[in-house]
Amino acid sequence: MLIICLPIILLAQTKPSAILLQRKTIKDSVYLNSRLYTDLESSTIPMVNENELKESLENTPPILQASRDPYTAITGFQFSAMRIAARGLGNSVNNLMINGMPMVDLANGAGLWSSWNGLNPIFRVGETGTVYQQSDAGISLVGTSSNIDIRPFKQKPGVNLGYGFGNRGSTHRIFIGMHSGMSLKGWSWGLAMAARTSRTPMLPGVQNQGSSFYLGIDKKNGSAHIVSLAIFGAFLQSDRQAAVLKESIDILEDQSYNPAWGYQNGLQRNANQTKQFLPTLMLTDEHRFSNQSFLQTSLALSIGYRNGTGLDWYHAPDPRPDYYRYLPSYQTDPAIQEAEIKEMQNNIELRQLNLHRFYQINENNFDQVFNANGLLGNTVSGKRARYIVENRHQDIQRIQFAATYHGLLKESVFFSTGISVQLQKSHYYKSVDDLLGAAFYVNWNQFAESEIPNDPQAIQFNLQEPNRILYKGDRFGYDYAMLYHKASLWFQSTQQRGNWGWSFSTELSPTGFWRLGMVANGLFPKESMGMSQKQFFLNKGIRFSMNRVLNGRARLYLATALQTTAPQADNVFISPRTRNHLQPLISPQQTISTELGYLVQSAVLKSRLSLYWIQMRNAMDVLSFYHDAYNSFVNYAISGIGERHMGLEWGIDAKLIGQWHFQGGIHLGGFVYNTRQYASITVDNTATELNQVAIYAKQHPIGGAPQQAISLGFNHRNSANWFWSFNANFFDRQWMIWNPIRRTVEAIYPVDPNSEKGQKLLLQERLPAQTILNLYISKRFYSKENGAGYWDLSMSINNLLNKQNLIISAAEQLRFDFDNRDPEKFAPKYFFGQGLNMTCSINYHF
């Protein structure tokens, strides 16, 4: 199988697979408004940005979340290439659990899938709760709840050895797992190790590697009581694939262009690299009182980090090769434009990071710092860095407790109830990662230096140690922590009597967070250090559903839910890196949803057809960027965000002739903003309020992933244990992630909104429709020497036609040309998918 795969892999022209859309702070005063979409195979942790480090960028692995639901089983993988989230809602509406314990980042509500990356054979979703199928472990009123049971006695006894080779994010993958099964004395244990590497990266400047581990032990006491202890974790290191301008792609004719790397000593080095390690220790106790009732409690502790590097510079030219002033389009003379195009095509130092030049500038920059480290008369002389690589840290500490009880109220009336408590501290700070040949750096705020030149205190990041000299590993810049706590008390009950059934779920969830500043900066000496005002919210939710059994194979169901959700801390604090200031209007988000569905489960047909309508109101956001009209960094504190999500889901798996099956999945969605939003504009370095504006958001589509997707395919399994499937996937109705600033009066006036220029400013660009073909083949061999052993060989080929122009997503830049109202001056950035990509694997089980 590997011999078959190798030629195809070598011939494939690979393109970017780590798809990043983020809100990005960059030193030329540009912010890119976006979100992070991470390739499930190549990168599963947030990427290099102070804001991004707080945004878990972990999409739910669709293979793991696929359940018996016909729609999810088909579309979970087939739609993953375009990063389609269920109903356009994202992961924050879902509830991910391990042994009944919520495994969610309290900073953003996203599931922590990357914390066990590579351990898929153990961390498989065993129980999924939906509006028509309840889960005993927990609830999610609007999304789904998924519980993974990692206790050793729940795993299949034996040894599992696996190896994979491909041209996705990792070239080589290995897995080793062992489980003992339950002994006569009531002991059970399991262990697993996994590793991945890309020593020969398929994408220029992008290498991904990682390793993970799992160790668990159970002790059974009698027939009804069992105690389990498990520890697991995953170390991940990934290089970033950056967003690109269409101009750069057109000039270089290469969708894999990545401006985030350059050559150093003849080797490719990516300046934007992420590392993550968040090991978890979990203790679980379960006592069964009868076949229908049990109590399960879990206690977990997680301590780790999530870091990302990036360039920082001081009074030096912008180092990014795609900075808008360096591009040919910045020139007005056609002859100069043509000359720059040819130079960019022929000179790699113009299109990649010129690391050699950074070293030269640092080597030749002799400087003196007086009163260094706050000591009067202390002068430090030497090579002061103009360019460095900084490390943006997020140190995480989390402790959690959860208890769940499942029982029988009366005949045919089942119920589950539970309580959970989660405490989390996320510490954010920066450190010097690489001085790039210099002797030292200085802990000064150059933006304050230029904007507030008459205040010598303003430039200090730390007033307690002014003019601090920085060496490798030293902290600098911002230094603060966010503390979160959340408790949850929930209850659900279900009954099925005859042809009618119902279920009821409710939850109360007190939630709070606050900021703790570790240093006092010169801009906000009183508001930057110490504890902020604490924010408390009482989340409430209720869901009711009923179903009607039509016959032994089909039923109708109807469900409705109401829920309030606390806003995220990053959308409440206007600039947490510098101060404790809050949005003026803080309110919980309100969500109401309704779903009507038809479900069929039989030997020859499995199908689900659902219609859904979801309305969200009072959402919040904070955007920070350089505002050309105000000539300053500004913060837009946005409130009153409303979204409507409505659409249709249909999944079908039909048996045709013999072992031939037809599979189809259809997602037809309509996701729009449907309220007028409001923004309070403040100067980032002074907190002065400049203006309050309305954002005309109504009926603008929510950008990002396609809102229409169709998958059609066939699969076949024969008596010789061969299996193959072929799927054609179609995607459409996809828009750029918008810049809300362009939809304000100050951005449009005096342009006529109905003119061609006005429409170009107001309307979002619709991205082209896409088609992706996927092929999967597998074969199982049973070992003659070992009757219980067998081999599994598989080959997965995605984007079979090797399409190079596959646009995964795109985003308008937040920075806007207020002088000429030209949207192309700060043009949108695009994220392209990889061409033909393949994974071959071989596994031996015995």
N, C-alpha and C positions, 0 to 999 in steps of 0.2 A: 504493500500500500504506500509506504514512504517513497519507494522508487517511482511509483506512478505520480506522486505529488510533486516531487522535486522539480522536474522540468517545467511544470505549469507555474510553480511559484517563481522560478527564476525568470520566466518569460513575462510574468505579470508586471505591469507598470504600476507601482503602488503609489497611492496618494494619501493625503492626511486622513488619519482615522480618529485622532483625538480632537473632538469637536468642541471648541470653547467659545462660549458667548458670556461675557462677564462685564461687570461694572468695574472699569479699570482705571486706577490712578496712574497718570504718567506725567513726567516732569516737564513736558513742554506745555503743560496746562490743558491737556486733552483728557476727557473722560469718555470711555466707550460704554454706552448703556447697553447692557446685555445680560445674558444668563449663561450659565455653564451647562453645556451638553457634553457628557463624557462618554467616550466609546466604551461599551461594556467589556470589551476584550482587552483594550490597550491601556486604559487609564481610568481609575476609579476613585481618584482623590482630587480635592480642589487644587486649582492651579494658581500659584504665584501672584497673589494680589492681597493687599490688606483686607479689602472687602470680601474678596473671594474666599479667603481662609475661613471666613465665618459662614460661608455658604457651602454647605455640603454638596458637593457636587456629585452625589452618588445617585445615579439612576437605578431604580429597582431592576436587578437582573431578571429579564423576562422568563428565561428558562427556569429559574427558581420559583417564580411566582405563578407559573402556569399550573392550573389545577384541573379539576374535572369539568370546569366551566368550558363549554365548547368554543365560545368566542375567545377567551384568554388563551386556551391551549393552542389555537391556530395563530392568532395575531401576536402573541407575546414575543415571539422571536421574529416573525416576518416583518413586523412594523418597527422593530428596534433600530434598524439602520437609520431611520429618519427621526429617532428620538421622540416618538409619539407617546405622550403620557395619557393614561386613561382619562377620557373626557376632557382633556386639556387642563387638568387640575394639578398635576405634579404630585410628588410623594408626600407632601405635608398633610394631606387628608387621609393618608393610610396609617395603619397601626402595625408596626413590625415588632414581633416578640420572639424571644428565645426562652424556652421553658416557662412560658407565661410572663416573662419579664419584658417590659417595653425596651427596645433597643433603638432609641431615637435621639438625635442630637437636639437638645433643648434650644440651641441657638437658632435653629431654622425648622425644626420639626421633621427633618428628613431621616429616613432609615439608614443605619450604619452598615450597609452591605459590605463596604470595603474593609471592615474590621476583620473579616474572615475570608478575604479574597483568596481563591485557589483551593478552598476546602469544600467545594461544592458537593462531593459525594457524601459528606456528613451533614452539611447545612442545607438540607432540602426542606422546602416548605411541606409540612405534614398536614396542616389544617388551615383552611382559608374560610373566612367569614364574609358573606355578601348580604345583600338585602333579602335574598331568598334562601340563604343557607347560613345558619348561625354557627359561630365558633364558640367552643367552651372556654377558650383561653382569654378572650377579650373582645372588644367591640370597636368599630369605626362607623360613625353614624352616616357619613357621606361617602367615604371610600371603602376600602377593604381592610380586613384584619388578617394577618398571617402569623402563624405560630410555627417555630422550628424547634423540634425536640432533639437535642444533641446528646442526651444521656446514652451512655454506652450500651445499656441493655436494649435500647430501641434500635440499635444498628444491626445490620446483618453480620453474623460471626464470620470470621475468615480474614484473608489478606487480599488487599487490592493494590496492584502495582500499575502505574500508568505513565505514559510518555506521549507528549504532543509536539508537533512541529508545524510551523506555519509562518505566514508573512503578515500577521496582524501585529498587535502591539508587542507581543513577545514571540521570539523565534523558537525557543525551546521551553517546554514545561514538563515537570515531573511531579508525580504524586505517589506517596507510600502511605498506606493505611492498614491498621490491624485492629480487630475487635475479637475479644475472647468469648463472648457469649456469657450467659449466667452459669456460674459453677454451682455444684451441689451445696456449697457452704454459703451461697448468696452473694458472691463477689463477681463483679464484671468490670472490665477495663477496656479502654480503647485509646489508640494514639494515631496521629497522622502528621505528615510533613509534606509540604509542597514548595516548589521553587519555580521561578520563571526568569528568563534572561533574554536579552536581544543583543548579544555581543556583535552580531552582524546586522545592524538595524536596516530595516527595509525603507524607512523614511529618513532622508538626510537630517542629521542633527537631532534625531529623536531616539533615545534608548529608554527602555522600560525594563525594570527588573524588580524582583521581590521574592520574599520567602514567607511562609506561614506555618503555624504549628497548632496542634490540638492535643490535649491530654485529658482524659476523663476516667473517673472511677465511681462505681456504684456499690452500695451495700444494702442488701435486702434483709429486713428484719421481720421474720414471719411471712405471711402470705399477703399482707396488706400495707406494709410500710417499707419505703425505700428512700435512701439518702444518696445524693449524687453530688460530686464535686468535679468541676471542669475548669480548665484554663485554656485560652486560645488567643491568638493574635496574628497579625499580618503586617510585615514590614514592606512598604511599597516605595519605590523610587521611580519617578517618571519625568521625562523631559516634555516641555510644552510645545505643542503645535499651535502657532499663533494665527489669528485672523489676518486676512490679506485684502488689499485693495484690488478692485477689478483692473485698475491701471497696471498694477504690478504683474498680474496674471497675463494680461494682454501683451505686455512687453516681453516677458520671459517665456510665454507659451508653456507654462508649467504650473499645474494646479497644486503640486506638492511644495511650491515655494514656501519657505518658512524663514522669516526675517529674524527669528529669535536666537539664531546660532551663528557662530563664526569659527574660523580656524585659529588654534593656538598651538604653536610648535608642531604644526602639520596635522593636528588632530581636531576633529569637530568637537566644539564645546557649546552647549546650550546654556545661556545665562539664566533661563527660567526653568528651574527644576523644583519638583515637589517631593517631599518625603513625609511618610506617615507611619506611625506605629502606635496603636492603641490596644494593648493587651487587656483582657478581661478575665477576672476570676469570679466564678459563679457557684453558689451553693444552693441546691434544690432539695426540698423535702416533700414527699408525697405520701398521703395516707388515704387509703380507700376504705370507706365504710360499708359499701355494698357495690353491686354492679352498676348502680345508677348514680352513686354519689362519691365524691372524693374532694380532698382539700390539698392544694399544692401551693407551697410558698417558696420564694426564691430571694436570695440576697446576692448582689453583684457589686464589684468594685472594678473601675477602669481608670488607669492612669497612663497617659501617653502624650503624643504631640502630633501636630500637623503643620509642617513648615513649607515655605516656598521662597525661592531666591529670585532676585531680579536686579537690574542695574539701578544705581543711584549716582547722581552726578551733581557737582557744585561749580557754578560759574564756568561751564564748559558747553561746547556744542552738543546738541541732542544726539545721542549715539545711535538711535534707531535708523536703519537704512531706509525705511519707508515713511520717515517724517515728511509731512506734506511739502515743506520748503525744499526738500532734496529731489522731489520728483519732477520729471519733465513737464508735467501739466502746470507746474508753478510758473514756468517761463512763458512769456507772452510772444517771444520771437520764434516763429516756426523753425528757423534754421538752428537755433540753440536747442529747441526741443528735440529735433532729429538727432543732433550730436549727442545729447544726453541719453537718448534712448539707446544708441549704439554703444556708448560708454557703459551703460548699465548692463547691457547684454554681454559685453566682453570683459568686464572687470568685476570679479567676484567680490572684491573689497568694497564695492559700492552697493551691492545688493545683500550682503551679509554683514554681521557685526564685525567691525575692524578691531579685534582685540589687540593686535600688535600696535595699532595706533594709540589705544588707551594706555598701554604700558609706556609708550614713548612720552606721552603727555605727562603722565605721573612722574616718570623718571626725571623730567626736565623742569618740574614745578617745585622750585625751592621757595619756602615760605617760613615766616615766623609767627608764632601765636604768643601774645603777651598775657600775663596773668593766667597762665594755663592751669586748668583743674581748680580754678577758684583761689589760687595762691598768688597773693600780691607779689610782683617782681619775678615770678616764675616764667621764664621764656623758653619755649620749645621751638627748635629750628630743625628743618629737614625737608624731605620730599613729601609734601602734602598731597593727598590724593584728590584729583579732580573726578575720577571715576572709581567706583567700587562695585562689588557684588554684595548686596545686602541679603540678609535672611529674615524673613517675616515669620515670626513664631506664633503658634497657638498651642499653648500647653493646656492639656485637658485633664481634669480630675472629676470623676463621676461616681456617686454611690447611689444604689437603687434597692428598693424592696418592693415585692409584689406578692399578693396572696389571692388565690382564686378558689372559689367553692362552686361545685356543680352538683345539683341534686334534682329530686323529683318532688314537686309540690303536691300533686295528686295524680291520679291516673291520667297519663298522656300529657301532663303539663310539666315540662322540664324548665329549669331555670339555672342561670349562672350569675354569680356576683363576685366582685373583686375590688381590691384596693391596691393602689400603687403609690409610691413616694419616690421622686427623683430629685437629686441635688447635683448641680453641676457648676464647676468653676472653669472658665476659659480665660487664660491669661495671654494677652496680646502684647507683643513687643518686637523690636527689631534688633539685630546684631550685625556686626561686620563679618561677612563671610570670606571675602577676599579683597585685599587692598590693591591688587593688580600692579604690583611692583612698587607701590608707594611705601613710605615709612609710617604714616599716620593719617587719620581723618579727624575732623572736628565736629562736635555735636552742636551744630548750628542749623537754624531754620532759614534757608536762603530765601524762601518766599516772604517771610516776615521782614527779612533784611531789605528786600526791594520795595515792599509795599508800606512799611512803617520805618523809614530810614532814620527818623529822629528819636527813636526809642531804643537805646542800646540793650535794654532788657528783653525786648521782643524776640530777638534772634535765639535766645537760649531755650533749648528743649528741656533743660533741667536747671532750675534756679538754685537748687541745693549744691550743684557742682558746675558752675558756669565755665565756659571755654574748655570743656573736657576734651582731652586728647584721647582718641580712639585707636585701639589696635585690634588685631584679629580676635574675634570672639566677644568683644565688648558690646554692651547694649547701648542703643542710642535712639533718638526720635521718640515716638510715643511709647508709653508703658502703662497699661491699665488692665483691669480684669472685669469681666462680666460674670455676675453670679445669678444663677437661675434656680428656681425651685418649682416643682409641680407635683400636685397630688391628684389622685383620681379615685372616685368612688362610682362604680357602675353596676348596673343590674340589667338582665335581659331574661325574657321568658318566652317560650314557644309552646304551641299546642297544635296537634293535627287530629281532628275528629271527623271521621268520614271523609267527605270530599272538600271540607273547608278547613283552613288552617290560619293561624295568625302568629305574629311575633311582636314583642314590645321591647324596646331598649331605651335606657336613659343613662345619663352620665352627669356628674358634677365634678368640676375640675378647678380648684383654686390654683392660680398661676401667678408667679411674681418674678421680677428681675430688677437689678440695679447695677450701676457702674461703680467701680472702685479704682480711683486714680492712684498710681504709684509714684508719680513725679509731678511737680509743679512747673508748668512751662511759662515762658515769659509773656505769651499772649493772654493767657487766662490764669494768672497765679492763684486765684481763689477758687475758680470753678474747675480746674484741671485735676487737683489732688484731693483725695479723700472720697467719701461715700456720697453718691448722688441721692436724689429723692427716690424712694422705693416705689415701684409700680406694682399694683396688685389688681388681679382680675378674677372673677368667678365665671368660668366657662360653664355653660349649660347646654344640654342637648337632649333631644327625644326623637325616637323613630318608631313608626308603626307600619307594619306590613301585613297583608293578608293574601291568601292564595286559594285558588279553586282548582281542584283536581278534576280534569275533564275525563280522563280515563287512566289506565295503568301506566301510560307512557307520557302524558302531556298535562300541563297545568298552566294556568294564568296567575300572575301575581301583580300586586300593586303596593308600592311603598312610598312613604313620604317622611321627611326628616326636617327638623329645625335645629340650628346649632349656633352658638356664639363662640368665637375663638379669639384669644388674646393676640394682639399684634406682636410681631417679632421685635426684639430689642433694637436691631439695626434700623428699623423703620420708625422708632420712637425717638432715639437719641440722634440729634441732628449731625453731630460730628464727634463721635465717641473717642476718636484718637486724640482730640484736643481739649474736650470740655464735657460738662455734665448737662448741657442744655437739651431741653426736650421739645418735641413738637407742641405747638400751641393747643391743638385739638387732638386728644387721644381717646380712642373708643375701640371697643372690640368689634371684630368683623362678624357680620350676621350672614348666615347661609340658610337657604331653604331649598330643598330638592324633592323632586317627585320622579318616580320611575314606574313604567308599565311594561310588563314583559310576558313572553310566551316561551315556555321551556319544554323541550321534548328529549326524553332519554329512553332509547330502545336499543335492541341489538343491531339494527340496521341504520338507525338515524339518531344523531345527537345534534341538537340545535338550540340556540337561544336567540330570540329577537327582542330587543329592548328599545323603548323610547324614553328619553330622560330630559329633564329640565332642571337647571340649577341656577339660582340667583344668589350672588354675593354682593354685599354692600358694606360700606365704611372701611374698606381696606386702606392701608397706608403705605407710603414709600418715601425714601429720601434719596435724591440724586445730587451728586456733587461734580462740578466741572468748571472749566474756565469760561466765563461769560464775556464775550467780546464787547458788548454794549456797556457793561459796567467795568471793564478792564480789571477783573478780579476773579479769584475763585469764589464760587457761590454755592450755597446749599438750597435746593428746592425741597421743602418739606411738603409733600403732597398728601392730601386727605380726601375723603369722599369718593374713593375709587369703587366703582361698581362693575361687575362682570356678569354676563349671562352666558351660560353654557347649555346648549340644547343640541340634541341629535339622535342618531339611530345607531345601534350596534346589532350586527347579525353574524353569528358564527354557525357553521354547519359542517358536520362530518357524516357523509352518507356512504354506506357500503354499496358498491356497484355490482360487479360480477366477480365471483371467487373472492380473492383477497385484495381486490382493487377498491380503493376508497377515493372519494372526492372530498376535498376540504376547501372551504371558502370562508372568508372573513370580510365584512364590510363595516367601515366606520365613516358615517356621514355626520359631520359636526358643524355647528355654527357658533363660534366663540367671539363675542364682541364686548367692548366697553359700552355700558348703557347708562352712565351717569356723567354729569359734568363734574370735573375734578377741580380742586382748588390748591394753589401752592403759595406758601409763604417763602419769600426769597431773602436770604441773609448772606452777608459777606462771611466767608469762612474764617478769615483771620481776625475779624473784629466782632462778629455776631450782630452787626448792625442790620436791622431789617430794611431792605431796599424797596420792597413792593409786595403786594398781594395780587395774584393774577388768577384768572379762570382758565382752565385747560378744556378745550372743546373736544372732548373725547367720545361723545356719543356716536355709536354705530361704527367706530373704528375697529377693525378686526384685531384680535389679540395675536401678535406676531410670534414666530418661532417655528413650531412643528406644523406639518400639513394638517388641515382640518378635514381632509377627505382621503381615505385610504381603502384600497381593495386588494385582497389577496385571493388568488385562485390557484389551486394545485391538486396534484394527484399523488398518492403513495401506494406502495405495494409491498407486501411481505409474503415470501413463499416458504415452503416446507423446509428448504435448505438453510433457513435463518438468514437469508438476504433481505435487506430492507432498503428502499430508496424512496425519496420524495422530491418532487419538483414543484416550485411555486413561482408564479408571476405576480409581482406586486406593483400597484399603481398608486401614485401619490399626487395630490393636487390641492388647490385652495390653500396655498401657503404664502404668508406675507412676512415681510421684514419685521423684526422687533423695532417698534417705533421710538422716536424721540418726542416725548410729549411737549417739549419746549417749542417745537415748530407749530404746534396747534394752539398758540396763544396770540392775542392781539398784538403784543409787542414784537412778535416774530413776523407776523404777516403785514402789518401796517407799514407803509401805505399801499402795498400791493393789493390789487383787486382780487378777492378770493375766487371769483368766477373766471378770471383770466387764465391763460395757459400756464403762466408762471405761478399764479396763486394755486392752481390745482396741483402743480408739481410739488409745491411746498406742503400742501395739506394731505394729499393722497399717499398711502403707503404703497411701496412697490410690491407687486405680486410676483412671486418667484415662479419659474417655469415648472410644469408638471414633470414628474420623474417616473422612470420604470426600472425596477430591479428584479433580476431573475436569480433564484437560489436553487442549489442542488445539494442533496444530502444522501450519502450512501453508507450503509453499515453492514457488517457481517459478523456473526457469532460462530466460533469454533469450539467444540467441546473437546477437552483433553482426553486422549486415550489412556495416558499413564495415570491420570488422576480423575476419577469419575466425577468428582465434585467440582473440578476446575473447568474454566472456560476462558476463551479469548474474545475480546470485542475489538474489532477494527472499524474505524469510521473515517469518513472524509466529508468535510463541509466546504462548499464553494459558494461564496456570496458575490453578488455583482458579476454574474457569469459572463456577461457581455463586455466586461472590463470598461465600463463607462468612466471616462476621465473627468467629465464636466458635471459630476453629481453634486449639486448644491444642497448641503444639509440644512443650512440656515444662514441668515444674514441679519445685520443690525445697522440702523442709522447711528452715526456718532452723535453724542450729546452736544459737542461744540458746534456752534452755528454761526454763519456769516451774517451778522446783524447789519453790516454796512451795505452789502449788495443783495442780500437775501438769495444767495447762490447756494443751493444744497449740495453742489458738486465740489465746493471748495474743501469741505470736510466730508469726503465721500463715504458711503457705507462700506462696511467690511464684510467679507464672505468667509464661509467655512465649507470646504469641499470634502466630500467623502473619498474614501480609498477606492482605487480601481479594484480589479479582481483580487479577492483575498480568500485565503484558504487555510484550513487547519486539518491536519491529519493526526489521528491519535490511535494508540494501541493500549489496551488494558487487559490485565490478567487477574482473574479472580479465583481464589482457591481457599 
